[in-house]
Amino acid sequence: SRRPDIPKSWGNAGQWLTGAKNSGYEVSNEPAIGAIVVTREGSKYGHVAFLESIDGNMINISEMNYIGWNRISYRTINKNAWIIIGYIY
């Protein structure tokens, strides 16, 4: 809901980077405020979050369904954490 410009046709979260590239969105390994963070979490389906802020090497994200169904949560992780596949702008 934080990025209404994101199409619903990209499939599961793990497919979002490919969907973003195919739709002409910029993707990278560098974080930017407002970007979508794509992670390896969520078993075979992946996981996405919204990048709220950056503090040095740490990023603050908001996400849905990480701590329970239909629940919004916040956490801070390293921008180079192994769980991060990439960022969508």
PyMOL commands that set and color helices and strands:
alter all, ss='L'
color gray80, all
select helices_A, chain A and resi 8-10+13-22+43-45
alter helices_A, ss='H'
color red, helices_A
select strands_A, chain A and resi 27-28+36-39+47-55+58-64+72-78+84-88
alter strands_A, ss='S'
color yellow, strands_A
deselect
rebuild
show_as cartoon
